[in-house]
Amino acid sequence: MSRRRRIYDGKAKTMFEGPEPGTLIQYFKDDATAFNAQKREILSGKGVLNNRISAYLMTKLAEIGVPTAFMRRLNMREQLVREVEIIPIEVVIRNISAGSFTKRFAVPEGTPLERSVIEYFYKKDELGDPMVSEEHITAFKWATPHELDEMVALTVRVNDFLTGLFLGIGIKLVDFKLEFGRIWIDDEMHIVLADEISPDNCRLWDLKTNEKLDKDRFRQDLGNVVESYSEVARRLGIMPEEGLNEGPTLVSGE
Ligand code: TMP
């Protein structure tokens, strides 16, 4: 096993130096955290499932022309991605009221929103990822107005596409969070979709029963977290056959 340089250790993923300049290896851990990491648990097999699910969804999005940092899945827990400069904003888009939206605006969980609502959160653990406005984003220069326009346009496109994709497998896409990054190609800057799209950062409800098939099962102690993620993978037709706990144990160099 080769020793790779660790670039960044996140809550659910670790980034390692990639095989070529401008690439990184994104390693999916089994760690689950919620409420700014106050609640933590190891959910055996979650990383394998999120790696598969995110690789599949990013590939589908690339097929419709959405630029992404994803290049290819390497193995059970790792994918090769383009190195990007992460924009420190979480873009959340909501189709149905749930989570913090229900509390902030007293809209009961499950209420369909007449039009999708986009919200921004500043990625800063020390501040608890506060909700921010476009004015904050541009005034603090986290992104330019042009970049923000691009992020919103991409978010709406991803929402339209994924809503249909999930509906096709009997799942409501309630809301989700996206992150974006900058890459430079021939001195030109591009905004691309980064991070992951998985049940860790989407709310997914069964179309008929409204059963939760996402990280709310962990946040709300509903149990069967990995089973629900497996159900999403199964419906997408990408359930790993090898078993969830296999794959390389990565040896990292400090
Ligand atoms: P919220 O209702 O808790 O604000 O979450 C909205 C969406 O964003 C939901 O699909 C879960 C996702 N999310 C993340 O991916 N990371 C986070 O840190 C939080 C708080 C939410």
Residues whose N, C-alpha, C, O or C-beta is under 5 A from the ligand:
A	BS01	TMP	V92 A98 G99 S100 F101 D175 F176 K177 D200 N201 C202 R203
